[in-house]
């Protein structure tokens, strides 16, 4: 009996089967894909795939909308700070940077969703997730204030954790670049 991803070849002249087997389907990585023998099951799976794709597109649209609203809001905040004269306050500027980095995180999440929709390149998707993490940690480091913590020891623990996260993400980026350069 052939493996589940292979079926006997039907000869066109008499309908008999030959000893050879062929693969019924392949995915993008050229690996055999099992084809179900249950048409109803295939139809249900196709509907579920369509539903998941629809949700992915909706999520992408939601992130694009959030980005547009965020950019508009940031512009309003900058305009109001300029009119009130608080634009020169370092805390206000840090607030703008915080919002700007949050918008970059939204863009990276949007790009990750689009990558899921368009392709199956896991390396690119993982790279986008790492970039999102780097931006998120950098955002937290930039807005880090020791006065927000109960003691200097608590602030030190959080600062060390941010440092470890940053180093870990940078190490992941380095490893990804090295493996990309060697063609693995």
N, C-alpha and C positions, 0 to 999 in steps of 0.2 A: 504494500500500500504506500503510495507516495506521501511525502510530507504535506501538511495542510496548505502550504502556499504553492503547491504544484498540482497540476492536473494532467491526466493522460492526454496525449495528442490524439484527436479524432481525425482519421483519414477521410478525405472528402469522397473517395470513390465508393467505399462499401460501409462506412460508418463504424468500422472496427477500430480498436485502439492500438496504438503502437507501444513499443517498450520505452520510448523516450518520454520525458516529462518536460514541461515548460513552466516558467514562472507566469502567474496570471497577472500580477501587477507589481509595480515598483513605485517607491516614493522618490523624493528628490535626492536621497542619498544613495540610490541604486541598490537598496537592500530590499529583499522580497517582502511583500506585504500580504498578510493573510486575508483571503477573501471569504467572507461568510457565505455559507450555503443557505442561509435563511433570508429570503428577500424582504420579509417584514422587518427583520432586525436591521438590515441595511437601510431601509427607508427611515426607521426611527433614528438611527445614528446620523444619517444625512440631515434630518430635521433638527436634531440636537446641534450638529455642527453649524447649521445655518443660524440657529438661535444664538449660539455663542458668538458667532461672527457679528451678528446684529448688535449684541450687547457690547462687544469690543468697539464697534463703530460708534455706538452711543456714548461709551466712556470717552473715546477720543474727542467727540464733539463737546462733551461736558468739560473736559480739560481745556479745550480751545476757548470755550466760552468763559471759563474761570480766568484764563490768562488775559483775555480781552477786557473783562471787567476789572481785573487787578491792575492792568496798565492804565486804564482810565482813572481808577481810584488813586493810583500813585501820582498821576499827573495832577489831579485835583488837590491832593495833599501838598505837593510841591508848590502849586499855585497859591494855596491858602497860606502856607508858611512864608512865601515870598511877600505876600500882601501884608501879613502881620509882622514881618521882620524877624520871625523866629528861624528863618532859613540859615542863619549863622550859628545857631545853637548846635553844638556837637551832638547832643542827645537826639535832636531832630534829624540831623544828617544820618546818624547811625540807624534811626528808625527807617529812613528812606532806603538805606543799604539793606536792612533786614527785609523790607518788603520786596526790593529788587531781587534779592537772592531767593526769596520765596517764589517769585515769579519764574526764576530760572529753574527751580525745582519742578514747578508745574510744567514748564516746557519739556524738561527731561522725562517726566512721567508721560506726557503726551507722546513724545517720540518713542518711548518704550511701548506704549499701546499700539502706535502705528507700526512699529517693527513686528509686533505679534500679528497684526492684521496682514501685513504685506509679505512677510517672509518667515522662514524657520531657522534663520541664522542665529543659533544660540549664543555664539560668541559675541555678536553685535548687541544682542539683547542684554547679556550679562554686563558688557561694557557700559551700556546706557544706565543700568542699575547702579554700577559702581560710580559713574559720574554723578548720578543723583545723590548717592550717599556722600560723596566728597563735598558737593555743594551744600548739602544739609549740615554736615559737620562744620564746614567753614562758616556757614551762617551762624551756627550756635557759638562758635569761637568768637566771631566778631561781636556778637551782642552779649557775650559773657560779662557779667558783673558780679563781683564778689559780694556786694551788698545784698544780693538776692538770696543769700544763703545764711543759715542760722549762725554758723561759725566759720572761721577761716579754714578749719580742718575739713568741713563739708565742701567748701569752695575748692580746696586743694584736690580732694578726691574727684570732684567733677572735672576739674581742669586736667588731671592725669588721665581720666577716662576719655576725654575729648582728644587728648594727645595720642593715646593708644589707638583710638578709632581712626584718627587721621593717618597715623603711620601704617596701620593695617590696610586701609584703602589705597594709600600710595603704593604699598608693596603689591597689592593686587593689580594695580595699573601697570607697575613695572613688569610683573610676571606676564601679564597679558601682552604687553609690547614685545617682550623677549620671545614669547612663543609665536607671536604674529610675524616677527622678523625671521624666525627660523623656519616658518612655513608649516608648523605643526597645527 
